[in-house]
C-alpha cells in the first residue's frame, strides 16, 4: 500500500503508526550505498 504525503496526514495517529510500522517492516535492506554516510549509523545497535 502506498500512501502519498497528503494522504498520510488524513490518517488518525493510530492508523499512521500502523502504516509506518508496516513500511519499516517491509523496507528493503541496503548493504552498499555510496550516498549513505556510515559513521552516522555506526551506533544503531543502541536503538535496537
Phi and psi restraints in degrees (range 20) as a CNS / XPLOR table:
assign (resid 1 and name C) (resid 2 and name N)
       (resid 2 and name CA) (resid 2 and name C) 1.0 -118.4 20.0 2
assign (resid 2 and name N) (resid 2 and name CA)
       (resid 2 and name C) (resid 3 and name N) 1.0 122.0 20.0 2
assign (resid 2 and name C) (resid 3 and name N)
       (resid 3 and name CA) (resid 3 and name C) 1.0 -114.4 20.0 2
assign (resid 3 and name N) (resid 3 and name CA)
       (resid 3 and name C) (resid 4 and name N) 1.0 132.8 20.0 2
assign (resid 3 and name C) (resid 4 and name N)
       (resid 4 and name CA) (resid 4 and name C) 1.0 -74.2 20.0 2
assign (resid 4 and name N) (resid 4 and name CA)
       (resid 4 and name C) (resid 5 and name N) 1.0 166.9 20.0 2
assign (resid 4 and name C) (resid 5 and name N)
       (resid 5 and name CA) (resid 5 and name C) 1.0 -59.3 20.0 2
assign (resid 5 and name N) (resid 5 and name CA)
       (resid 5 and name C) (resid 6 and name N) 1.0 -38.7 20.0 2
assign (resid 5 and name C) (resid 6 and name N)
       (resid 6 and name CA) (resid 6 and name C) 1.0 -71.8 20.0 2
assign (resid 6 and name N) (resid 6 and name CA)
       (resid 6 and name C) (resid 7 and name N) 1.0 -35.9 20.0 2
assign (resid 6 and name C) (resid 7 and name N)
       (resid 7 and name CA) (resid 7 and name C) 1.0 -67.4 20.0 2
assign (resid 7 and name N) (resid 7 and name CA)
       (resid 7 and name C) (resid 8 and name N) 1.0 -36.8 20.0 2
assign (resid 7 and name C) (resid 8 and name N)
       (resid 8 and name CA) (resid 8 and name C) 1.0 -66.5 20.0 2
assign (resid 8 and name N) (resid 8 and name CA)
       (resid 8 and name C) (resid 9 and name N) 1.0 -28.0 20.0 2
assign (resid 8 and name C) (resid 9 and name N)
       (resid 9 and name CA) (resid 9 and name C) 1.0 -69.8 20.0 2
assign (resid 9 and name N) (resid 9 and name CA)
       (resid 9 and name C) (resid 10 and name N) 1.0 -19.5 20.0 2
assign (resid 9 and name C) (resid 10 and name N)
       (resid 10 and name CA) (resid 10 and name C) 1.0 -85.1 20.0 2
assign (resid 10 and name N) (resid 10 and name CA)
       (resid 10 and name C) (resid 11 and name N) 1.0 -11.3 20.0 2
assign (resid 10 and name C) (resid 11 and name N)
       (resid 11 and name CA) (resid 11 and name C) 1.0 -76.7 20.0 2
assign (resid 11 and name N) (resid 11 and name CA)
       (resid 11 and name C) (resid 12 and name N) 1.0 151.8 20.0 2
assign (resid 11 and name C) (resid 12 and name N)
       (resid 12 and name CA) (resid 12 and name C) 1.0 -69.9 20.0 2
assign (resid 12 and name N) (resid 12 and name CA)
       (resid 12 and name C) (resid 13 and name N) 1.0 160.6 20.0 2
assign (resid 12 and name C) (resid 13 and name N)
       (resid 13 and name CA) (resid 13 and name C) 1.0 -55.7 20.0 2
assign (resid 13 and name N) (resid 13 and name CA)
       (resid 13 and name C) (resid 14 and name N) 1.0 -39.2 20.0 2
assign (resid 13 and name C) (resid 14 and name N)
       (resid 14 and name CA) (resid 14 and name C) 1.0 -66.1 20.0 2
assign (resid 14 and name N) (resid 14 and name CA)
       (resid 14 and name C) (resid 15 and name N) 1.0 -44.2 20.0 2
assign (resid 14 and name C) (resid 15 and name N)
       (resid 15 and name CA) (resid 15 and name C) 1.0 -64.2 20.0 2
assign (resid 15 and name N) (resid 15 and name CA)
       (resid 15 and name C) (resid 16 and name N) 1.0 -38.4 20.0 2
assign (resid 15 and name C) (resid 16 and name N)
       (resid 16 and name CA) (resid 16 and name C) 1.0 -64.4 20.0 2
assign (resid 16 and name N) (resid 16 and name CA)
       (resid 16 and name C) (resid 17 and name N) 1.0 -41.7 20.0 2
assign (resid 16 and name C) (resid 17 and name N)
       (resid 17 and name CA) (resid 17 and name C) 1.0 -63.5 20.0 2
assign (resid 17 and name N) (resid 17 and name CA)
       (resid 17 and name C) (resid 18 and name N) 1.0 -42.6 20.0 2
assign (resid 17 and name C) (resid 18 and name N)
       (resid 18 and name CA) (resid 18 and name C) 1.0 -61.9 20.0 2
assign (resid 18 and name N) (resid 18 and name CA)
       (resid 18 and name C) (resid 19 and name N) 1.0 -43.8 20.0 2
assign (resid 18 and name C) (resid 19 and name N)
       (resid 19 and name CA) (resid 19 and name C) 1.0 -61.8 20.0 2
assign (resid 19 and name N) (resid 19 and name CA)
       (resid 19 and name C) (resid 20 and name N) 1.0 -46.9 20.0 2
assign (resid 19 and name C) (resid 20 and name N)
       (resid 20 and name CA) (resid 20 and name C) 1.0 -66.1 20.0 2
assign (resid 20 and name N) (resid 20 and name CA)
       (resid 20 and name C) (resid 21 and name N) 1.0 -39.8 20.0 2
assign (resid 20 and name C) (resid 21 and name N)
       (resid 21 and name CA) (resid 21 and name C) 1.0 -61.3 20.0 2
assign (resid 21 and name N) (resid 21 and name CA)
       (resid 21 and name C) (resid 22 and name N) 1.0 -41.1 20.0 2
assign (resid 21 and name C) (resid 22 and name N)
       (resid 22 and name CA) (resid 22 and name C) 1.0 -64.8 20.0 2
assign (resid 22 and name N) (resid 22 and name CA)
       (resid 22 and name C) (resid 23 and name N) 1.0 -40.9 20.0 2
assign (resid 22 and name C) (resid 23 and name N)
       (resid 23 and name CA) (resid 23 and name C) 1.0 -62.4 20.0 2
assign (resid 23 and name N) (resid 23 and name CA)
       (resid 23 and name C) (resid 24 and name N) 1.0 -42.0 20.0 2
assign (resid 23 and name C) (resid 24 and name N)
       (resid 24 and name CA) (resid 24 and name C) 1.0 -66.9 20.0 2
assign (resid 24 and name N) (resid 24 and name CA)
       (resid 24 and name C) (resid 25 and name N) 1.0 -43.6 20.0 2
assign (resid 24 and name C) (resid 25 and name N)
       (resid 25 and name CA) (resid 25 and name C) 1.0 -62.6 20.0 2
assign (resid 25 and name N) (resid 25 and name CA)
       (resid 25 and name C) (resid 26 and name N) 1.0 -31.0 20.0 2
assign (resid 25 and name C) (resid 26 and name N)
       (resid 26 and name CA) (resid 26 and name C) 1.0 -103.6 20.0 2
assign (resid 26 and name N) (resid 26 and name CA)
       (resid 26 and name C) (resid 27 and name N) 1.0 13.1 20.0 2
assign (resid 26 and name C) (resid 27 and name N)
       (resid 27 and name CA) (resid 27 and name C) 1.0 -70.2 20.0 2
assign (resid 27 and name N) (resid 27 and name CA)
       (resid 27 and name C) (resid 28 and name N) 1.0 148.0 20.0 2
assign (resid 27 and name C) (resid 28 and name N)
       (resid 28 and name CA) (resid 28 and name C) 1.0 -76.6 20.0 2
assign (resid 28 and name N) (resid 28 and name CA)
       (resid 28 and name C) (resid 29 and name N) 1.0 147.9 20.0 2
assign (resid 28 and name C) (resid 29 and name N)
       (resid 29 and name CA) (resid 29 and name C) 1.0 -81.9 20.0 2
assign (resid 29 and name N) (resid 29 and name CA)
       (resid 29 and name C) (resid 30 and name N) 1.0 129.3 20.0 2
assign (resid 29 and name C) (resid 30 and name N)
       (resid 30 and name CA) (resid 30 and name C) 1.0 -107.8 20.0 2
assign (resid 30 and name N) (resid 30 and name CA)
       (resid 30 and name C) (resid 31 and name N) 1.0 116.8 20.0 2
assign (resid 30 and name C) (resid 31 and name N)
       (resid 31 and name CA) (resid 31 and name C) 1.0 -97.8 20.0 2
assign (resid 31 and name N) (resid 31 and name CA)
       (resid 31 and name C) (resid 32 and name N) 1.0 -50.1 20.0 2
assign (resid 31 and name C) (resid 32 and name N)
       (resid 32 and name CA) (resid 32 and name C) 1.0 -126.1 20.0 2
assign (resid 32 and name N) (resid 32 and name CA)
       (resid 32 and name C) (resid 33 and name N) 1.0 113.7 20.0 2
assign (resid 32 and name C) (resid 33 and name N)
       (resid 33 and name CA) (resid 33 and name C) 1.0 -138.5 20.0 2
assign (resid 33 and name N) (resid 33 and name CA)
       (resid 33 and name C) (resid 34 and name N) 1.0 114.5 20.0 2
assign (resid 33 and name C) (resid 34 and name N)
       (resid 34 and name CA) (resid 34 and name C) 1.0 -64.5 20.0 2
assign (resid 34 and name N) (resid 34 and name CA)
       (resid 34 and name C) (resid 35 and name N) 1.0 -19.4 20.0 2
assign (resid 34 and name C) (resid 35 and name N)
       (resid 35 and name CA) (resid 35 and name C) 1.0 -90.1 20.0 2
assign (resid 35 and name N) (resid 35 and name CA)
       (resid 35 and name C) (resid 36 and name N) 1.0 -6.2 20.0 2
assign (resid 35 and name C) (resid 36 and name N)
       (resid 36 and name CA) (resid 36 and name C) 1.0 -86.9 20.0 2
assign (resid 36 and name N) (resid 36 and name CA)
       (resid 36 and name C) (resid 37 and name N) 1.0 124.7 20.0 2
assign (resid 36 and name C) (resid 37 and name N)
       (resid 37 and name CA) (resid 37 and name C) 1.0 -87.8 20.0 2
assign (resid 37 and name N) (resid 37 and name CA)
       (resid 37 and name C) (resid 38 and name N) 1.0 94.4 20.0 2
assign (resid 37 and name C) (resid 38 and name N)
       (resid 38 and name CA) (resid 38 and name C) 1.0 -56.8 20.0 2
assign (resid 38 and name N) (resid 38 and name CA)
       (resid 38 and name C) (resid 39 and name N) 1.0 -41.9 20.0 2
assign (resid 38 and name C) (resid 39 and name N)
       (resid 39 and name CA) (resid 39 and name C) 1.0 -58.3 20.0 2
assign (resid 39 and name N) (resid 39 and name CA)
       (resid 39 and name C) (resid 40 and name N) 1.0 -25.1 20.0 2
assign (resid 39 and name C) (resid 40 and name N)
       (resid 40 and name CA) (resid 40 and name C) 1.0 -64.1 20.0 2
assign (resid 40 and name N) (resid 40 and name CA)
       (resid 40 and name C) (resid 41 and name N) 1.0 -30.9 20.0 2
assign (resid 40 and name C) (resid 41 and name N)
       (resid 41 and name CA) (resid 41 and name C) 1.0 -107.7 20.0 2
assign (resid 41 and name N) (resid 41 and name CA)
       (resid 41 and name C) (resid 42 and name N) 1.0 12.3 20.0 2
assign (resid 41 and name C) (resid 42 and name N)
       (resid 42 and name CA) (resid 42 and name C) 1.0 -66.2 20.0 2
assign (resid 42 and name N) (resid 42 and name CA)
       (resid 42 and name C) (resid 43 and name N) 1.0 -27.2 20.0 2
assign (resid 42 and name C) (resid 43 and name N)
       (resid 43 and name CA) (resid 43 and name C) 1.0 -103.0 20.0 2
assign (resid 43 and name N) (resid 43 and name CA)
       (resid 43 and name C) (resid 44 and name N) 1.0 29.5 20.0 2
assign (resid 43 and name C) (resid 44 and name N)
       (resid 44 and name CA) (resid 44 and name C) 1.0 -64.7 20.0 2
assign (resid 44 and name N) (resid 44 and name CA)
       (resid 44 and name C) (resid 45 and name N) 1.0 -25.4 20.0 2
assign (resid 44 and name C) (resid 45 and name N)
       (resid 45 and name CA) (resid 45 and name C) 1.0 -63.3 20.0 2
assign (resid 45 and name N) (resid 45 and name CA)
       (resid 45 and name C) (resid 46 and name N) 1.0 -21.1 20.0 2
assign (resid 45 and name C) (resid 46 and name N)
       (resid 46 and name CA) (resid 46 and name C) 1.0 -64.0 20.0 2
assign (resid 46 and name N) (resid 46 and name CA)
       (resid 46 and name C) (resid 47 and name N) 1.0 -30.1 20.0 2
assign (resid 46 and name C) (resid 47 and name N)
       (resid 47 and name CA) (resid 47 and name C) 1.0 -92.3 20.0 2
assign (resid 47 and name N) (resid 47 and name CA)
       (resid 47 and name C) (resid 48 and name N) 1.0 -3.9 20.0 2
